[in-house]
């Protein structure tokens, strides 16, 4: 009987220690925290969507990329929450579908990942939704500055004999280039607003 009680106590102690280690705060962004467990999930997520990285990139680099991704994501969440930015459900569905198709991820792979790390079943959906919210925030802030030179585009279309049916696609692509530069620049600006501590 004493052996059984001891084994139960030992098991509970190990589980408690394991939880303490995995929930240990590693990074603080403002008042928010990123835990050891969050970093573990991100590392494994990166390896799931880029399996070739397992053999081609060192564990230290994957760890650093994971930490940086989580810091960026935390900043985006804080900023989009602060500005009360929303994402359209149909746009999230569309982007999620495209992501799964491009990454060639089956529902089984995603479900196994979620079960393995005991995370929210909407994990991937929330990642996609956050990126859409971030784009929406940048559009809201910089909408007046996402301009392209239509005359220059029309000249390029004529010069290169591009069909006029492609005109709108070219304009959209140019606007996306400008938007992408604002996306990364604004993230760096936003980082300066928060105290980031790596513990």
C-alpha contacts under 8 A as a table, 3 or more apart, distances in Angstrom:
res1	aa1	res2	aa2	distance
1	X	4	X	5.15
1	X	5	X	6.33
2	X	5	X	5.14
2	X	6	X	6.04
3	X	6	X	5.01
3	X	7	X	6.10
4	X	7	X	5.10
4	X	8	X	6.18
5	X	8	X	5.15
5	X	9	X	6.09
6	X	9	X	5.04
6	X	10	X	6.00
7	X	10	X	4.96
7	X	11	X	6.03
8	X	11	X	5.13
8	X	12	X	6.17
9	X	12	X	5.17
9	X	13	X	6.08
10	X	13	X	5.02
10	X	14	X	6.19
11	X	14	X	5.20
11	X	15	X	6.16
12	X	15	X	5.07
12	X	16	X	5.99
13	X	16	X	5.02
13	X	17	X	6.06
14	X	17	X	5.01
14	X	18	X	5.97
15	X	18	X	5.00
15	X	19	X	6.15
16	X	19	X	5.16
16	X	20	X	6.11
17	X	20	X	4.94
17	X	21	X	6.18
18	X	21	X	5.17
18	X	22	X	6.14
19	X	22	X	5.17
19	X	23	X	5.81
20	X	23	X	5.37
20	X	24	X	5.93
21	X	24	X	5.25
21	X	36	X	7.16
22	X	35	X	6.93
22	X	36	X	5.07
22	X	37	X	4.59
23	X	35	X	5.31
23	X	36	X	5.81
23	X	37	X	5.72
24	X	35	X	5.35
24	X	36	X	5.57
24	X	37	X	7.67
25	X	28	X	7.39
25	X	33	X	6.27
25	X	34	X	5.90
25	X	35	X	4.33
25	X	36	X	6.30
25	X	199	X	7.23
26	X	33	X	7.50
26	X	34	X	5.90
26	X	35	X	5.19
26	X	36	X	5.84
26	X	198	X	6.02
26	X	199	X	4.99
27	X	33	X	5.79
27	X	34	X	5.01
27	X	35	X	6.79
27	X	196	X	7.16
27	X	197	X	5.57
27	X	198	X	4.42
27	X	199	X	5.59
28	X	31	X	6.72
28	X	32	X	5.76
28	X	33	X	4.50
28	X	34	X	6.21
28	X	195	X	7.67
28	X	196	X	5.62
28	X	197	X	5.02
28	X	198	X	6.46
28	X	199	X	7.56
29	X	32	X	5.16
29	X	33	X	6.07
29	X	34	X	7.80
29	X	71	X	7.08
29	X	74	X	7.20
29	X	75	X	7.58
29	X	194	X	6.29
29	X	195	X	5.86
29	X	196	X	4.58
29	X	197	X	6.58
30	X	194	X	5.12
30	X	195	X	5.13
30	X	196	X	6.42
32	X	74	X	7.86
34	X	38	X	6.10
34	X	39	X	7.42
34	X	70	X	7.38
34	X	71	X	7.94
35	X	38	X	5.08
35	X	39	X	6.51
36	X	39	X	5.19
36	X	40	X	6.27
37	X	40	X	4.96
37	X	41	X	6.21
38	X	41	X	5.17
38	X	42	X	6.22
38	X	70	X	7.97
39	X	42	X	5.06
39	X	43	X	6.10
39	X	63	X	7.37
39	X	66	X	6.10
39	X	67	X	6.29
39	X	70	X	7.53
40	X	43	X	5.22
40	X	44	X	6.30
41	X	44	X	5.25
41	X	45	X	6.01
41	X	117	X	6.75
42	X	45	X	4.89
42	X	46	X	6.14
42	X	66	X	5.51
42	X	70	X	7.57
43	X	46	X	5.23
43	X	47	X	6.39
43	X	62	X	6.30
43	X	63	X	6.36
43	X	66	X	5.57
44	X	47	X	4.99
44	X	48	X	6.05
45	X	48	X	4.96
45	X	49	X	6.35
45	X	113	X	7.98
46	X	49	X	5.40
46	X	50	X	5.86
46	X	51	X	7.76
46	X	62	X	7.90
46	X	66	X	7.69
47	X	50	X	4.93
47	X	51	X	4.76
47	X	52	X	7.55
47	X	53	X	6.29
47	X	54	X	6.29
48	X	51	X	5.51
49	X	103	X	6.37
49	X	105	X	7.80
50	X	53	X	5.75
50	X	54	X	7.96
51	X	54	X	5.78
52	X	55	X	6.06
52	X	56	X	6.35
53	X	56	X	4.88
53	X	57	X	5.14
54	X	57	X	6.19
54	X	58	X	7.69
54	X	59	X	7.97
55	X	58	X	7.62
57	X	61	X	6.64
57	X	62	X	6.90
58	X	61	X	5.40
58	X	62	X	6.47
59	X	62	X	5.10
59	X	63	X	6.09
60	X	63	X	5.03
60	X	64	X	6.25
61	X	64	X	5.05
61	X	65	X	6.08
62	X	65	X	5.12
62	X	66	X	6.01
63	X	66	X	5.07
63	X	67	X	6.25
64	X	67	X	5.13
64	X	68	X	6.18
65	X	68	X	5.11
65	X	69	X	6.01
66	X	69	X	5.10
66	X	70	X	6.19
67	X	70	X	5.17
67	X	71	X	6.20
68	X	71	X	5.08
68	X	72	X	6.10
69	X	72	X	5.14
69	X	73	X	6.05
70	X	73	X	4.98
70	X	74	X	6.02
71	X	74	X	5.10
71	X	75	X	6.24
72	X	75	X	5.17
72	X	76	X	6.20
72	X	187	X	7.33
73	X	76	X	5.05
73	X	77	X	6.12
73	X	130	X	7.91
74	X	77	X	5.06
74	X	78	X	6.13
75	X	78	X	5.14
75	X	79	X	6.07
75	X	187	X	7.51
75	X	190	X	6.97
75	X	191	X	6.59
76	X	79	X	5.18
76	X	80	X	5.97
76	X	130	X	7.30
76	X	134	X	6.20
76	X	187	X	7.41
77	X	80	X	5.27
77	X	81	X	5.88
77	X	130	X	6.78
78	X	81	X	5.25
78	X	82	X	5.96
79	X	82	X	4.97
79	X	83	X	6.27
79	X	190	X	7.63
80	X	83	X	5.17
80	X	84	X	5.83
80	X	85	X	5.17
80	X	133	X	6.40
80	X	134	X	6.31
80	X	137	X	6.60
81	X	84	X	4.79
81	X	85	X	6.34
82	X	85	X	7.93
83	X	137	X	7.66
85	X	133	X	5.86
85	X	134	X	7.97
85	X	136	X	7.10
85	X	137	X	6.44
86	X	133	X	5.82
86	X	136	X	7.83
87	X	91	X	7.27
87	X	92	X	7.00
87	X	129	X	6.30
87	X	132	X	6.11
87	X	133	X	5.39
87	X	136	X	7.65
88	X	91	X	5.28
88	X	92	X	6.36
89	X	92	X	5.07
89	X	93	X	6.18
90	X	93	X	5.00
90	X	94	X	6.13
91	X	94	X	5.05
91	X	95	X	6.08
92	X	95	X	5.19
92	X	96	X	5.90
92	X	125	X	7.28
92	X	128	X	6.49
92	X	129	X	5.69
92	X	132	X	7.32
93	X	96	X	5.13
93	X	97	X	6.09
94	X	97	X	5.20
94	X	98	X	6.27
95	X	98	X	5.10
95	X	99	X	6.04
95	X	128	X	6.91
96	X	99	X	5.09
96	X	100	X	6.25
96	X	124	X	7.82
96	X	125	X	6.56
96	X	128	X	6.35
97	X	100	X	5.35
97	X	101	X	6.22
98	X	101	X	5.03
98	X	102	X	6.04
99	X	102	X	5.22
99	X	103	X	6.00
100	X	103	X	5.21
100	X	104	X	5.67
100	X	105	X	5.09
100	X	106	X	7.19
101	X	104	X	4.98
101	X	105	X	6.71
102	X	105	X	7.98
105	X	109	X	6.34
105	X	110	X	7.03
106	X	109	X	5.29
106	X	110	X	6.55
107	X	110	X	5.19
107	X	111	X	6.06
108	X	111	X	5.04
108	X	112	X	5.98
109	X	112	X	5.18
109	X	113	X	6.16
110	X	113	X	5.10
110	X	114	X	6.21
111	X	114	X	5.05
111	X	115	X	6.12
111	X	121	X	7.63
112	X	115	X	5.12
112	X	116	X	5.93
113	X	116	X	5.15
113	X	117	X	6.41
114	X	117	X	5.57
114	X	118	X	5.72
114	X	119	X	5.28
114	X	120	X	6.91
114	X	121	X	6.18
114	X	123	X	7.67
115	X	118	X	4.93
115	X	119	X	6.85
119	X	123	X	6.99
120	X	123	X	5.34
121	X	124	X	7.92
122	X	125	X	5.16
122	X	126	X	5.99
123	X	126	X	5.29
123	X	127	X	6.45
124	X	127	X	5.07
124	X	128	X	6.34
125	X	128	X	5.20
125	X	129	X	6.00
126	X	129	X	4.93
126	X	130	X	6.00
127	X	130	X	5.26
127	X	131	X	6.49
128	X	131	X	5.26
128	X	132	X	6.41
129	X	132	X	5.14
129	X	133	X	6.18
130	X	133	X	5.02
130	X	134	X	6.10
131	X	134	X	5.03
131	X	135	X	6.26
132	X	135	X	5.11
132	X	136	X	6.14
133	X	136	X	4.96
133	X	137	X	6.14
134	X	137	X	5.06
134	X	138	X	6.29
134	X	183	X	7.81
135	X	138	X	5.14
135	X	139	X	6.12
135	X	183	X	6.95
136	X	139	X	5.06
136	X	140	X	6.13
137	X	140	X	5.06
137	X	141	X	6.24
138	X	141	X	5.12
138	X	142	X	5.83
138	X	143	X	7.66
138	X	179	X	7.53
138	X	182	X	6.86
138	X	183	X	6.29
138	X	186	X	7.61
139	X	142	X	5.27
139	X	143	X	4.94
139	X	179	X	7.38
140	X	143	X	5.53
142	X	145	X	5.25
142	X	146	X	6.46
142	X	182	X	7.60
143	X	146	X	5.49
144	X	147	X	7.27
146	X	175	X	6.09
146	X	178	X	6.16
146	X	179	X	6.58
147	X	175	X	6.70
148	X	171	X	7.19
148	X	174	X	6.71
148	X	175	X	6.46
149	X	152	X	5.39
149	X	153	X	6.43
150	X	153	X	5.01
150	X	154	X	6.12
150	X	171	X	7.54
151	X	154	X	5.12
151	X	155	X	6.22
152	X	155	X	5.10
152	X	156	X	6.28
153	X	156	X	5.07
153	X	157	X	6.19
153	X	167	X	7.93
153	X	170	X	7.71
153	X	171	X	7.40
154	X	157	X	5.01
154	X	158	X	6.29
154	X	167	X	7.71
155	X	158	X	5.18
155	X	159	X	5.99
156	X	159	X	5.00
156	X	160	X	5.94
157	X	160	X	5.43
157	X	161	X	5.80
157	X	162	X	4.87
157	X	163	X	7.27
157	X	164	X	7.34
157	X	167	X	7.44
158	X	161	X	5.13
158	X	162	X	6.58
159	X	162	X	7.94
162	X	166	X	6.97
163	X	166	X	5.69
163	X	167	X	7.44
164	X	167	X	5.20
165	X	168	X	7.13
166	X	169	X	5.29
166	X	170	X	6.23
167	X	170	X	5.21
167	X	171	X	6.27
168	X	171	X	5.09
168	X	172	X	6.10
169	X	172	X	5.06
169	X	173	X	6.07
170	X	173	X	5.04
170	X	174	X	6.21
171	X	174	X	5.17
171	X	175	X	6.23
172	X	175	X	5.08
172	X	176	X	6.12
173	X	176	X	5.00
173	X	177	X	6.35
174	X	177	X	5.14
174	X	178	X	6.56
175	X	178	X	5.19
175	X	179	X	6.12
176	X	179	X	4.86
176	X	180	X	5.97
177	X	180	X	5.15
177	X	181	X	6.47
178	X	181	X	5.28
178	X	182	X	6.49
179	X	182	X	5.10
179	X	183	X	6.13
180	X	183	X	4.90
180	X	184	X	6.53
181	X	184	X	5.55
181	X	185	X	6.09
182	X	185	X	5.03
182	X	186	X	5.69
183	X	186	X	5.53
183	X	187	X	6.34
184	X	187	X	5.14
184	X	188	X	6.54
185	X	188	X	5.30
185	X	189	X	6.39
186	X	189	X	4.89
186	X	190	X	5.99
187	X	190	X	5.02
187	X	191	X	6.20
188	X	191	X	5.17
188	X	192	X	6.90
189	X	192	X	5.59
189	X	193	X	7.37
190	X	193	X	5.40
190	X	194	X	7.38
191	X	194	X	5.66
191	X	195	X	7.97
191	X	196	X	7.99
192	X	195	X	7.42
